[in-house]
Amino acid sequence: MNAAEYLLSYFETQSAAQSQNRGFRFPDIVSALEEIESAINLWDKAGLNVDLMRDCLTRWKLSALRPFTDSGSELHWKVERHGGSTTREELSSGDLMGLQTVADRLAASSISYPENAREKISNLIQETVNCLKEDTGLPQELVLYVAQLIEEARRSLDEYDISGDFRLSIAFDRLSNAINVVEVKSDKKDIWSNLRKEFIIPLLGQIVVNSMVWGLTAAHVLPQIGS
């Protein structure tokens, strides 16, 4: 599931309260919108006509974020006070068809995590916890930050059926980059170097890059991981 497919699933819930019960969350909805907008910008630079997509994007944003705003246009992270509002109030059938077009285009150039890769990420999470326990000299702020990223990655795995590859990709990227930072900061660099070599680098071979159009590999798409 890519970002546009995730947003389509969110809109299909119709009720904001129902979407929250199904596990859709404000930060993930925002991330999906950002990823879609970034893709549209890339297609524009590649010479594709994206005028209709940009027009639809305005309404996708309005409809997706409406349940999280009040009359003063201030954002909220939960929808308890707006549980009866709809997730697709601003959208026409054409807007939804446009989002499906974006989903189809993203499917041709996106990253997916098959079951063996998700199992490897689960093992990476557990081993990262073990390394944090062993490396007692790390700054507490850094430990807390990595712990937050671990929880984000766990939730992305647990809710993979809801948010799919796009959110897991973000979580894995953040955790991997944090591990690189910890390795630099740590006095026990070997345990973090071994973690990266044993788990992160092999994962590049298990991530499937659906990008035949662009001729890319995982190593091209994710150059910062394992560097």
Secondary structure, 3 states (H helix, E strand, C coil): CCHHHHHHHHHHCCEHHHHHHCCCCHHHHHHHHHHHHHHHHHHHHCCCCCHHHHHHHHHHHHHHHHHHECCCCCECCCCHHHCCCECCCCCCHHHHHHHHHHHHHHHCCEEECCHHHHHHHHHHHHHHHHHHHHCCCCCHHHHHHHHHHHHHHHHHHHCHHHHHHHHHHHHHHHHHHHHHHHHHHCCCHHHHHHHHHHHHHHHHHHCEEECCCCCCCHHHHCCCCCC
